[in-house]
Amino acid sequence: MRSTKDMLLKIFRYGKGNGDSAISYLLSAYTSAKKKRIPQPEVLYGNPDLIKMCIKSIPYKWKYTSGVLSFAPEDAPTQDELNAVIDTFEKMAFPGLEGNSYSILWV
């Protein structure tokens, strides 16, 4: 990856409900327009079932935050570079917390 200048971060406006539809969408082999995803979704870190249980246990109206980090095709980050981005993102999003203090799913 030459640079992350073309990396985009988008936080979605969703966050209500039990999380089933959001996680099912993330893991689906097809887009909402019924086009096959290439490449297929892959869970990088986290446990979808654990995330669903966490979301379902929250008694508030707004239960979760979801978003996407995306890269330009020419960036083609390596797994090590993705790991570094994930680590940096989590440190910024959850300052002072250890990894066992929050639940997150990376797909």
Biopython code that builds the backbone (N, CA, C, O; Angstrom):
import numpy as np
from Bio.PDB.StructureBuilder import StructureBuilder

atoms = [
    (1, "MET", "N", (0.856, -1.156, 0.000)),
    (1, "MET", "CA", (0.000, 0.000, 0.000)),
    (1, "MET", "C", (0.907, 1.225, 0.000)),
    (1, "MET", "O", (1.674, 1.434, 0.940)),
    (2, "ARG", "N", (0.823, 2.007, -1.017)),
    (2, "ARG", "CA", (1.683, 3.184, -1.131)),
    (2, "ARG", "C", (1.316, 4.256, -0.119)),
    (2, "ARG", "O", (2.198, 4.864, 0.488)),
    (3, "SER", "N", (0.037, 4.493, 0.069)),
    (3, "SER", "CA", (-0.413, 5.473, 1.050)),
    (3, "SER", "C", (-1.861, 5.170, 1.399)),
    (3, "SER", "O", (-2.524, 4.377, 0.730)),
    (4, "THR", "N", (-2.331, 5.805, 2.443)),
    (4, "THR", "CA", (-3.741, 5.649, 2.795)),
    (4, "THR", "C", (-4.522, 6.906, 2.444)),
    (4, "THR", "O", (-5.592, 7.151, 3.000)),
    (5, "LYS", "N", (-3.986, 7.709, 1.516)),
    (5, "LYS", "CA", (-4.671, 8.946, 1.156)),
    (5, "LYS", "C", (-6.026, 8.678, 0.538)),
    (5, "LYS", "O", (-6.902, 9.542, 0.573)),
    (6, "ASP", "N", (-6.218, 7.488, -0.033)),
    (6, "ASP", "CA", (-7.487, 7.160, -0.649)),
    (6, "ASP", "C", (-8.375, 6.313, 0.251)),
    (6, "ASP", "O", (-9.417, 5.830, -0.191)),
    (7, "MET", "N", (-7.976, 6.126, 1.513)),
    (7, "MET", "CA", (-8.816, 5.384, 2.441)),
    (7, "MET", "C", (-9.999, 6.258, 2.836)),
    (7, "MET", "O", (-9.840, 7.446, 3.117)),
    (8, "LEU", "N", (-11.163, 5.670, 2.856)),
    (8, "LEU", "CA", (-12.373, 6.387, 3.258)),
    (8, "LEU", "C", (-12.938, 5.762, 4.519)),
    (8, "LEU", "O", (-12.898, 4.543, 4.688)),
    (9, "LEU", "N", (-13.457, 6.586, 5.392)),
    (9, "LEU", "CA", (-14.156, 6.136, 6.591)),
    (9, "LEU", "C", (-15.572, 6.656, 6.508)),
    (9, "LEU", "O", (-15.786, 7.852, 6.312)),
    (10, "LYS", "N", (-16.526, 5.784, 6.653)),
    (10, "LYS", "CA", (-17.928, 6.193, 6.681)),
    (10, "LYS", "C", (-18.601, 5.500, 7.855)),
    (10, "LYS", "O", (-18.529, 4.279, 7.992)),
    (11, "ILE", "N", (-19.254, 6.284, 8.696)),
    (11, "ILE", "CA", (-20.037, 5.758, 9.798)),
    (11, "ILE", "C", (-21.500, 5.825, 9.371)),
    (11, "ILE", "O", (-21.979, 6.875, 8.943)),
    (12, "PHE", "N", (-22.199, 4.714, 9.488)),
    (12, "PHE", "CA", (-23.585, 4.640, 9.031)),
    (12, "PHE", "C", (-24.551, 5.178, 10.084)),
    (12, "PHE", "O", (-24.212, 5.282, 11.263)),
    (13, "ARG", "N", (-25.735, 5.511, 9.645)),
    (13, "ARG", "CA", (-26.755, 6.075, 10.532)),
    (13, "ARG", "C", (-27.573, 4.987, 11.222)),
    (13, "ARG", "O", (-28.488, 5.296, 11.985)),
    (14, "TYR", "N", (-27.262, 3.742, 10.971)),
    (14, "TYR", "CA", (-28.000, 2.638, 11.568)),
    (14, "TYR", "C", (-27.464, 2.330, 12.951)),
    (14, "TYR", "O", (-26.362, 2.756, 13.295)),
    (15, "GLY", "N", (-28.217, 1.603, 13.743)),
    (15, "GLY", "CA", (-27.760, 1.228, 15.065)),
    (15, "GLY", "C", (-28.879, 0.786, 15.986)),
    (15, "GLY", "O", (-28.671, 0.570, 17.180)),
    (16, "LYS", "N", (-30.074, 0.653, 15.416)),
    (16, "LYS", "CA", (-31.219, 0.183, 16.195)),
    (16, "LYS", "C", (-31.469, -1.283, 15.843)),
    (16, "LYS", "O", (-30.912, -1.805, 14.877)),
    (17, "GLY", "N", (-32.293, -1.923, 16.621)),
    (17, "GLY", "CA", (-32.668, -3.305, 16.327)),
    (17, "GLY", "C", (-31.703, -4.289, 16.951)),
    (17, "GLY", "O", (-30.867, -3.927, 17.779)),
    (18, "ASN", "N", (-31.831, -5.546, 16.537)),
    (18, "ASN", "CA", (-31.054, -6.610, 17.177)),
    (18, "ASN", "C", (-29.741, -6.929, 16.474)),
    (18, "ASN", "O", (-28.998, -7.797, 16.933)),
    (19, "GLY", "N", (-29.441, -6.251, 15.377)),
    (19, "GLY", "CA", (-28.172, -6.441, 14.686)),
    (19, "GLY", "C", (-28.153, -7.580, 13.687)),
    (19, "GLY", "O", (-27.206, -7.702, 12.909)),
    (20, "ASP", "N", (-29.183, -8.421, 13.691)),
    (20, "ASP", "CA", (-29.199, -9.573, 12.779)),
    (20, "ASP", "C", (-29.092, -9.157, 11.316)),
    (20, "ASP", "O", (-28.287, -9.710, 10.566)),
    (21, "SER", "N", (-29.905, -8.182, 10.912)),
    (21, "SER", "CA", (-29.898, -7.807, 9.490)),
    (21, "SER", "C", (-28.581, -7.148, 9.093)),
    (21, "SER", "O", (-28.090, -7.372, 7.987)),
    (22, "ALA", "N", (-28.004, -6.342, 9.977)),
    (22, "ALA", "CA", (-26.731, -5.686, 9.656)),
    (22, "ALA", "C", (-25.615, -6.705, 9.489)),
    (22, "ALA", "O", (-24.834, -6.621, 8.541)),
    (23, "ILE", "N", (-25.536, -7.658, 10.393)),
    (23, "ILE", "CA", (-24.481, -8.665, 10.319)),
    (23, "ILE", "C", (-24.720, -9.615, 9.159)),
    (23, "ILE", "O", (-23.775, -10.019, 8.482)),
    (24, "SER", "N", (-25.971, -9.974, 8.923)),
    (24, "SER", "CA", (-26.280, -10.834, 7.774)),
    (24, "SER", "C", (-25.884, -10.153, 6.468)),
    (24, "SER", "O", (-25.352, -10.796, 5.563)),
    (25, "TYR", "N", (-26.147, -8.845, 6.372)),
    (25, "TYR", "CA", (-25.762, -8.103, 5.173)),
    (25, "TYR", "C", (-24.248, -8.115, 4.987)),
    (25, "TYR", "O", (-23.751, -8.355, 3.886)),
    (26, "LEU", "N", (-23.519, -7.855, 6.074)),
    (26, "LEU", "CA", (-22.054, -7.843, 5.990)),
    (26, "LEU", "C", (-21.486, -9.173, 5.512)),
    (26, "LEU", "O", (-20.519, -9.205, 4.751)),
    (27, "LEU", "N", (-22.081, -10.255, 5.955)),
    (27, "LEU", "CA", (-21.551, -11.585, 5.655)),
    (27, "LEU", "C", (-22.141, -12.207, 4.391)),
    (27, "LEU", "O", (-21.709, -13.279, 3.970)),
    (28, "SER", "N", (-23.118, -11.547, 3.788)),
    (28, "SER", "CA", (-23.789, -12.101, 2.615)),
    (28, "SER", "C", (-22.864, -12.162, 1.399)),
    (28, "SER", "O", (-22.024, -11.286, 1.195)),
    (29, "ALA", "N", (-23.034, -13.197, 0.611)),
    (29, "ALA", "CA", (-22.275, -13.350, -0.629)),
    (29, "ALA", "C", (-22.792, -12.409, -1.720)),
    (29, "ALA", "O", (-22.178, -12.284, -2.780)),
    (30, "TYR", "N", (-23.929, -11.745, -1.453)),
    (30, "TYR", "CA", (-24.546, -10.878, -2.455)),
    (30, "TYR", "C", (-24.823, -9.491, -1.884)),
    (30, "TYR", "O", (-25.069, -9.336, -0.687)),
    (31, "THR", "N", (-24.779, -8.487, -2.757)),
    (31, "THR", "CA", (-25.114, -7.118, -2.372)),
    (31, "THR", "C", (-26.631, -6.993, -2.275)),
    (31, "THR", "O", (-27.364, -7.923, -2.609)),
    (32, "SER", "N", (-27.093, -5.832, -1.813)),
    (32, "SER", "CA", (-28.538, -5.594, -1.754)),
    (32, "SER", "C", (-29.156, -5.574, -3.154)),
    (32, "SER", "O", (-30.363, -5.768, -3.298)),
    (33, "ALA", "N", (-28.339, -5.341, -4.186)),
    (33, "ALA", "CA", (-28.812, -5.366, -5.578)),
    (33, "ALA", "C", (-28.700, -6.770, -6.182)),
    (33, "ALA", "O", (-28.842, -6.939, -7.393)),
    (34, "LYS", "N", (-28.446, -7.774, -5.339)),
    (34, "LYS", "CA", (-28.363, -9.184, -5.750)),
    (34, "LYS", "C", (-27.179, -9.483, -6.663)),
    (34, "LYS", "O", (-27.211, -10.443, -7.433)),
    (35, "LYS", "N", (-26.131, -8.659, -6.578)),
    (35, "LYS", "CA", (-24.903, -8.924, -7.332)),
    (35, "LYS", "C", (-23.935, -9.685, -6.433)),
    (35, "LYS", "O", (-23.812, -9.390, -5.244)),
    (36, "LYS", "N", (-23.258, -10.657, -7.008)),
    (36, "LYS", "CA", (-22.304, -11.440, -6.238)),
    (36, "LYS", "C", (-21.118, -10.564, -5.848)),
    (36, "LYS", "O", (-20.561, -9.847, -6.678)),
    (37, "ARG", "N", (-20.743, -10.633, -4.580)),
    (37, "ARG", "CA", (-19.610, -9.840, -4.102)),
    (37, "ARG", "C", (-18.296, -10.515, -4.466)),
    (37, "ARG", "O", (-18.097, -11.711, -4.253)),
    (38, "ILE", "N", (-17.415, -9.701, -5.020)),
    (38, "ILE", "CA", (-16.071, -10.178, -5.349)),
    (38, "ILE", "C", (-15.096, -9.166, -4.789)),
    (38, "ILE", "O", (-15.101, -8.015, -5.226)),
    (39, "PRO", "N", (-14.274, -9.544, -3.853)),
    (39, "PRO", "CA", (-14.188, -10.862, -3.230)),
    (39, "PRO", "C", (-15.321, -11.071, -2.224)),
    (39, "PRO", "O", (-16.011, -10.130, -1.831)),
    (40, "GLN", "N", (-15.488, -12.310, -1.826)),
    (40, "GLN", "CA", (-16.504, -12.656, -0.848)),
    (40, "GLN", "C", (-16.125, -12.076, 0.524)),
    (40, "GLN", "O", (-14.943, -11.959, 0.846)),
    (41, "PRO", "N", (-17.128, -11.717, 1.322)),
    (41, "PRO", "CA", (-16.833, -11.205, 2.660)),
    (41, "PRO", "C", (-16.087, -12.243, 3.498)),
    (41, "PRO", "O", (-16.293, -13.449, 3.359)),
    (42, "GLU", "N", (-15.231, -11.748, 4.356)),
    (42, "GLU", "CA", (-14.429, -12.613, 5.215)),
    (42, "GLU", "C", (-14.330, -11.954, 6.585)),
    (42, "GLU", "O", (-14.024, -10.767, 6.692)),
    (43, "VAL", "N", (-14.589, -12.728, 7.624)),
    (43, "VAL", "CA", (-14.439, -12.203, 8.973)),
    (43, "VAL", "C", (-12.947, -12.149, 9.280)),
    (43, "VAL", "O", (-12.269, -13.177, 9.308)),
    (44, "LEU", "N", (-12.443, -10.931, 9.511)),
    (44, "LEU", "CA", (-11.033, -10.762, 9.840)),
    (44, "LEU", "C", (-10.801, -10.922, 11.336)),
    (44, "LEU", "O", (-9.864, -11.597, 11.764)),
    (45, "TYR", "N", (-11.668, -10.290, 12.125)),
    (45, "TYR", "CA", (-11.563, -10.363, 13.580)),
    (45, "TYR", "C", (-12.950, -10.273, 14.173)),
    (45, "TYR", "O", (-13.826, -9.611, 13.619)),
    (46, "GLY", "N", (-13.150, -10.926, 15.281)),
    (46, "GLY", "CA", (-14.421, -10.859, 15.980)),
    (46, "GLY", "C", (-15.281, -12.072, 15.695)),
    (46, "GLY", "O", (-14.966, -12.896, 14.836)),
    (47, "ASN", "N", (-16.365, -12.163, 16.429)),
    (47, "ASN", "CA", (-17.283, -13.286, 16.329)),
    (47, "ASN", "C", (-18.680, -12.737, 16.074)),
    (47, "ASN", "O", (-19.258, -12.096, 16.952)),
    (48, "PRO", "N", (-19.233, -12.977, 14.884)),
    (48, "PRO", "CA", (-20.561, -12.435, 14.567)),
    (48, "PRO", "C", (-21.638, -12.833, 15.580)),
    (48, "PRO", "O", (-22.489, -12.013, 15.922)),
    (49, "ASP", "N", (-21.614, -14.066, 16.059)),
    (49, "ASP", "CA", (-22.628, -14.509, 17.018)),
    (49, "ASP", "C", (-22.488, -13.777, 18.352)),
    (49, "ASP", "O", (-23.491, -13.425, 18.972)),
    (50, "LEU", "N", (-21.261, -13.550, 18.794)),
    (50, "LEU", "CA", (-21.028, -12.808, 20.033)),
    (50, "LEU", "C", (-21.503, -11.364, 19.884)),
    (50, "LEU", "O", (-22.115, -10.813, 20.798)),
    (51, "ILE", "N", (-21.225, -10.760, 18.745)),
    (51, "ILE", "CA", (-21.668, -9.384, 18.499)),
    (51, "ILE", "C", (-23.190, -9.313, 18.533)),
    (51, "ILE", "O", (-23.751, -8.395, 19.130)),
    (52, "LYS", "N", (-23.867, -10.274, 17.898)),
    (52, "LYS", "CA", (-25.342, -10.302, 17.930)),
    (52, "LYS", "C", (-25.846, -10.399, 19.365)),
    (52, "LYS", "O", (-26.784, -9.698, 19.744)),
    (53, "MET", "N", (-25.224, -11.269, 20.166)),
    (53, "MET", "CA", (-25.648, -11.415, 21.562)),
    (53, "MET", "C", (-25.450, -10.113, 22.331)),
    (53, "MET", "O", (-26.305, -9.718, 23.123)),
    (54, "CYS", "N", (-24.324, -9.448, 22.097)),
    (54, "CYS", "CA", (-24.063, -8.167, 22.770)),
    (54, "CYS", "C", (-25.106, -7.135, 22.387)),
    (54, "CYS", "O", (-25.651, -6.450, 23.252)),
    (55, "ILE", "N", (-25.388, -7.019, 21.099)),
    (55, "ILE", "CA", (-26.373, -6.038, 20.624)),
    (55, "ILE", "C", (-27.742, -6.329, 21.230)),
    (55, "ILE", "O", (-28.426, -5.417, 21.694)),
    (56, "LYS", "N", (-28.139, -7.598, 21.224)),
    (56, "LYS", "CA", (-29.458, -7.971, 21.760)),
    (56, "LYS", "C", (-29.565, -7.712, 23.260)),
    (56, "LYS", "O", (-30.668, -7.541, 23.778)),
    (57, "SER", "N", (-28.447, -7.683, 23.954)),
    (57, "SER", "CA", (-28.484, -7.488, 25.407)),
    (57, "SER", "C", (-28.574, -6.016, 25.809)),
    (57, "SER", "O", (-28.810, -5.714, 26.978)),
    (58, "ILE", "N", (-28.395, -5.114, 24.875)),
    (58, "ILE", "CA", (-28.406, -3.677, 25.187)),
    (58, "ILE", "C", (-29.856, -3.184, 25.237)),
    (58, "ILE", "O", (-30.595, -3.358, 24.269)),
    (59, "PRO", "N", (-30.267, -2.577, 26.341)),
    (59, "PRO", "CA", (-31.671, -2.187, 26.498)),
    (59, "PRO", "C", (-32.034, -0.839, 25.858)),
    (59, "PRO", "O", (-33.194, -0.431, 25.913)),
    (60, "TYR", "N", (-31.080, -0.156, 25.263)),
    (60, "TYR", "CA", (-31.334, 1.181, 24.731)),
    (60, "TYR", "C", (-31.811, 1.143, 23.280)),
    (60, "TYR", "O", (-31.668, 0.133, 22.592)),
    (61, "LYS", "N", (-32.377, 2.258, 22.833)),
    (61, "LYS", "CA", (-32.859, 2.372, 21.454)),
    (61, "LYS", "C", (-31.705, 2.236, 20.458)),
    (61, "LYS", "O", (-31.798, 1.467, 19.500)),
    (62, "TRP", "N", (-30.622, 2.979, 20.682)),
    (62, "TRP", "CA", (-29.438, 2.919, 19.819)),
    (62, "TRP", "C", (-28.469, 1.930, 20.442)),
    (62, "TRP", "O", (-27.998, 2.141, 21.560)),
    (63, "LYS", "N", (-28.163, 0.839, 19.721)),
    (63, "LYS", "CA", (-27.433, -0.278, 20.310)),
    (63, "LYS", "C", (-26.034, -0.501, 19.753)),
    (63, "LYS", "O", (-25.192, -1.097, 20.424)),
    (64, "TYR", "N", (-25.781, -0.041, 18.563)),
    (64, "TYR", "CA", (-24.475, -0.299, 17.960)),
    (64, "TYR", "C", (-24.141, 0.781, 16.946)),
    (64, "TYR", "O", (-25.006, 1.542, 16.513)),
    (65, "THR", "N", (-22.882, 0.831, 16.580)),
    (65, "THR", "CA", (-22.394, 1.720, 15.531)),
    (65, "THR", "C", (-21.738, 0.846, 14.475)),
    (65, "THR", "O", (-21.001, -0.086, 14.795)),
    (66, "SER", "N", (-22.007, 1.151, 13.230)),
    (66, "SER", "CA", (-21.367, 0.407, 12.147)),
    (66, "SER", "C", (-20.818, 1.388, 11.127)),
    (66, "SER", "O", (-21.288, 2.518, 10.997)),
    (67, "GLY", "N", (-19.822, 0.925, 10.420)),
    (67, "GLY", "CA", (-19.199, 1.778, 9.421)),
    (67, "GLY", "C", (-18.309, 0.960, 8.516)),
    (67, "GLY", "O", (-18.275, -0.268, 8.591)),
    (68, "VAL", "N", (-17.593, 1.656, 7.663)),
    (68, "VAL", "CA", (-16.715, 0.989, 6.713)),
    (68, "VAL", "C", (-15.432, 1.807, 6.556)),
    (68, "VAL", "O", (-15.453, 3.037, 6.503)),
    (69, "LEU", "N", (-14.338, 1.093, 6.484)),
    (69, "LEU", "CA", (-13.061, 1.658, 6.057)),
    (69, "LEU", "C", (-12.809, 1.040, 4.691)),
    (69, "LEU", "O", (-12.775, -0.184, 4.563)),
    (70, "SER", "N", (-12.634, 1.860, 3.686)),
    (70, "SER", "CA", (-12.417, 1.316, 2.345)),
    (70, "SER", "C", (-11.203, 1.973, 1.706)),
    (70, "SER", "O", (-10.805, 3.082, 2.062)),
    (71, "PHE", "N", (-10.638, 1.259, 0.763)),
    (71, "PHE", "CA", (-9.415, 1.691, 0.091)),
    (71, "PHE", "C", (-9.626, 1.715, -1.409)),
    (71, "PHE", "O", (-10.463, 0.987, -1.943)),
    (72, "ALA", "N", (-8.860, 2.557, -2.083)),
    (72, "ALA", "CA", (-8.860, 2.561, -3.544)),
    (72, "ALA", "C", (-8.232, 1.253, -4.019)),
    (72, "ALA", "O", (-7.318, 0.743, -3.372)),
    (73, "PRO", "N", (-8.704, 0.705, -5.132)),
    (73, "PRO", "CA", (-8.166, -0.578, -5.614)),
    (73, "PRO", "C", (-6.648, -0.578, -5.775)),
    (73, "PRO", "O", (-5.994, -1.588, -5.515)),
    (74, "GLU", "N", (-6.091, 0.546, -6.201)),
    (74, "GLU", "CA", (-4.641, 0.577, -6.420)),
    (74, "GLU", "C", (-3.842, 0.547, -5.115)),
    (74, "GLU", "O", (-2.644, 0.268, -5.136)),
    (75, "ASP", "N", (-4.488, 0.830, -3.985)),
    (75, "ASP", "CA", (-3.785, 0.744, -2.707)),
    (75, "ASP", "C", (-3.474, -0.701, -2.342)),
    (75, "ASP", "O", (-2.372, -0.995, -1.879)),
    (76, "ALA", "N", (-4.424, -1.604, -2.541)),
    (76, "ALA", "CA", (-4.243, -3.039, -2.291)),
    (76, "ALA", "C", (-3.423, -3.309, -1.033)),
    (76, "ALA", "O", (-2.326, -3.861, -1.122)),
    (77, "PRO", "N", (-3.940, -2.928, 0.147)),
    (77, "PRO", "CA", (-3.163, -3.120, 1.365)),
    (77, "PRO", "C", (-2.894, -4.592, 1.665)),
    (77, "PRO", "O", (-3.729, -5.457, 1.398)),
    (78, "THR", "N", (-1.738, -4.855, 2.212)),
    (78, "THR", "CA", (-1.384, -6.208, 2.641)),
    (78, "THR", "C", (-2.091, -6.498, 3.964)),
    (78, "THR", "O", (-2.657, -5.596, 4.582)),
    (79, "GLN", "N", (-2.055, -7.747, 4.391)),
    (79, "GLN", "CA", (-2.669, -8.092, 5.675)),
    (79, "GLN", "C", (-1.990, -7.358, 6.828)),
    (79, "GLN", "O", (-2.661, -6.921, 7.763)),
    (80, "ASP", "N", (-0.679, -7.219, 6.770)),
    (80, "ASP", "CA", (0.030, -6.475, 7.809)),
    (80, "ASP", "C", (-0.407, -5.005, 7.842)),
    (80, "ASP", "O", (-0.568, -4.427, 8.916)),
    (81, "GLU", "N", (-0.596, -4.414, 6.678)),
    (81, "GLU", "CA", (-1.053, -3.025, 6.616)),
    (81, "GLU", "C", (-2.484, -2.896, 7.131)),
    (81, "GLU", "O", (-2.810, -1.936, 7.830)),
    (82, "LEU", "N", (-3.343, -3.866, 6.786)),
    (82, "LEU", "CA", (-4.711, -3.852, 7.313)),
    (82, "LEU", "C", (-4.699, -3.982, 8.831)),
    (82, "LEU", "O", (-5.445, -3.291, 9.524)),
    (83, "ASN", "N", (-3.851, -4.869, 9.344)),
    (83, "ASN", "CA", (-3.740, -5.036, 10.798)),
    (83, "ASN", "C", (-3.333, -3.724, 11.461)),
    (83, "ASN", "O", (-3.851, -3.378, 12.522)),
    (84, "ALA", "N", (-2.415, -2.998, 10.847)),
    (84, "ALA", "CA", (-1.966, -1.719, 11.398)),
    (84, "ALA", "C", (-3.102, -0.692, 11.388)),
    (84, "ALA", "O", (-3.267, 0.057, 12.351)),
    (85, "VAL", "N", (-3.881, -0.652, 10.312)),
    (85, "VAL", "CA", (-5.018, 0.272, 10.229)),
    (85, "VAL", "C", (-6.049, -0.085, 11.294)),
    (85, "VAL", "O", (-6.558, 0.798, 11.985)),
    (86, "ILE", "N", (-6.358, -1.369, 11.431)),
    (86, "ILE", "CA", (-7.327, -1.826, 12.424)),
    (86, "ILE", "C", (-6.855, -1.457, 13.832)),
    (86, "ILE", "O", (-7.632, -0.944, 14.636)),
    (87, "ASP", "N", (-5.594, -1.717, 14.121)),
    (87, "ASP", "CA", (-5.043, -1.412, 15.437)),
    (87, "ASP", "C", (-5.120, 0.089, 15.727)),
    (87, "ASP", "O", (-5.518, 0.495, 16.818)),
    (88, "THR", "N", (-4.743, 0.895, 14.761)),
    (88, "THR", "CA", (-4.788, 2.351, 14.929)),
    (88, "THR", "C", (-6.222, 2.837, 15.114)),
    (88, "THR", "O", (-6.490, 3.679, 15.972)),
    (89, "PHE", "N", (-7.136, 2.309, 14.314)),
    (89, "PHE", "CA", (-8.546, 2.700, 14.423)),
    (89, "PHE", "C", (-9.084, 2.374, 15.814)),
    (89, "PHE", "O", (-9.729, 3.212, 16.444)),
    (90, "GLU", "N", (-8.822, 1.160, 16.292)),
    (90, "GLU", "CA", (-9.338, 0.757, 17.599)),
    (90, "GLU", "C", (-8.743, 1.609, 18.723)),
    (90, "GLU", "O", (-9.439, 1.942, 19.682)),
    (91, "LYS", "N", (-7.477, 1.957, 18.612)),
    (91, "LYS", "CA", (-6.864, 2.810, 19.640)),
    (91, "LYS", "C", (-7.495, 4.198, 19.647)),
    (91, "LYS", "O", (-7.649, 4.802, 20.709)),
    (92, "MET", "N", (-7.859, 4.706, 18.476)),
    (92, "MET", "CA", (-8.495, 6.021, 18.393)),
    (92, "MET", "C", (-9.961, 5.961, 18.816)),
    (92, "MET", "O", (-10.457, 6.887, 19.459)),
    (93, "ALA", "N", (-10.655, 4.886, 18.464)),
    (93, "ALA", "CA", (-12.075, 4.768, 18.765)),
    (93, "ALA", "C", (-12.335, 4.406, 20.229)),
    (93, "ALA", "O", (-13.360, 4.787, 20.795)),
    (94, "PHE", "N", (-11.411, 3.675, 20.830)),
    (94, "PHE", "CA", (-11.595, 3.191, 22.195)),
    (94, "PHE", "C", (-10.388, 3.541, 23.069)),
    (94, "PHE", "O", (-9.744, 2.644, 23.613)),
    (95, "PRO", "N", (-10.074, 4.827, 23.208)),
    (95, "PRO", "CA", (-8.862, 5.210, 23.951)),
    (95, "PRO", "C", (-8.908, 4.728, 25.398)),
    (95, "PRO", "O", (-9.917, 4.873, 26.088)),
    (96, "GLY", "N", (-7.797, 4.156, 25.839)),
    (96, "GLY", "CA", (-7.678, 3.708, 27.219)),
    (96, "GLY", "C", (-8.294, 2.355, 27.500)),
    (96, "GLY", "O", (-8.147, 1.831, 28.604)),
    (97, "LEU", "N", (-8.983, 1.774, 26.524)),
    (97, "LEU", "CA", (-9.600, 0.469, 26.734)),
    (97, "LEU", "C", (-8.722, -0.636, 26.148)),
    (97, "LEU", "O", (-8.089, -0.463, 25.107)),
    (98, "GLU", "N", (-8.702, -1.747, 26.826)),
    (98, "GLU", "CA", (-8.027, -2.935, 26.310)),
    (98, "GLU", "C", (-8.989, -3.656, 25.371)),
    (98, "GLU", "O", (-10.199, -3.434, 25.431)),
    (99, "GLY", "N", (-8.460, -4.517, 24.506)),
    (99, "GLY", "CA", (-9.278, -5.235, 23.529)),
    (99, "GLY", "C", (-10.378, -6.085, 24.129)),
    (99, "GLY", "O", (-11.367, -6.371, 23.455)),
    (100, "ASN", "N", (-10.232, -6.497, 25.384)),
    (100, "ASN", "CA", (-11.280, -7.309, 26.006)),
    (100, "ASN", "C", (-12.352, -6.448, 26.684)),
    (100, "ASN", "O", (-13.233, -6.975, 27.362)),
    (101, "SER", "N", (-12.277, -5.124, 26.502)),
    (101, "SER", "CA", (-13.247, -4.205, 27.104)),
    (101, "SER", "C", (-14.315, -3.742, 26.115)),
    (101, "SER", "O", (-15.225, -3.008, 26.498)),
    (102, "TYR", "N", (-14.224, -4.148, 24.881)),
    (102, "TYR", "CA", (-15.218, -3.789, 23.867)),
    (102, "TYR", "C", (-15.342, -4.941, 22.873)),
    (102, "TYR", "O", (-14.455, -5.787, 22.759)),
    (103, "SER", "N", (-16.460, -4.950, 22.162)),
    (103, "SER", "CA", (-16.691, -5.984, 21.146)),
    (103, "SER", "C", (-16.749, -5.322, 19.785)),
    (103, "SER", "O", (-17.402, -4.294, 19.603)),
    (104, "ILE", "N", (-16.059, -5.924, 18.837)),
    (104, "ILE", "CA", (-16.005, -5.349, 17.487)),
    (104, "ILE", "C", (-15.907, -6.481, 16.480)),
    (104, "ILE", "O", (-15.339, -7.536, 16.761)),
    (105, "LEU", "N", (-16.457, -6.252, 15.328)),
    (105, "LEU", "CA", (-16.431, -7.234, 14.239)),
    (105, "LEU", "C", (-15.823, -6.575, 13.017)),
    (105, "LEU", "O", (-16.327, -5.557, 12.542)),
    (106, "TRP", "N", (-14.749, -7.146, 12.506)),
    (106, "TRP", "CA", (-14.096, -6.648, 11.291)),
    (106, "TRP", "C", (-14.350, -7.652, 10.164)),
    (106, "TRP", "O", (-13.947, -8.812, 10.251)),
    (107, "VAL", "N", (-15.023, -7.191, 9.110)),
    (107, "VAL", "CA", (-15.326, -8.043, 7.956)),
    (107, "VAL", "C", (-14.669, -7.432, 6.739)),
    (107, "VAL", "O", (-14.783, -7.972, 5.639)),
]
sb = StructureBuilder()
sb.init_structure("model")
sb.init_model(0)
sb.init_chain("A")
sb.init_seg("    ")
for serial, (resi, resn, name, xyz) in enumerate(atoms, 1):
    if name == "N":
        sb.init_residue(resn, " ", resi, " ")
    sb.init_atom(name, np.array(xyz, "f"), 0.0, 1.0, " ", f" {name:<3s}", serial, name[0])
structure = sb.get_structure()
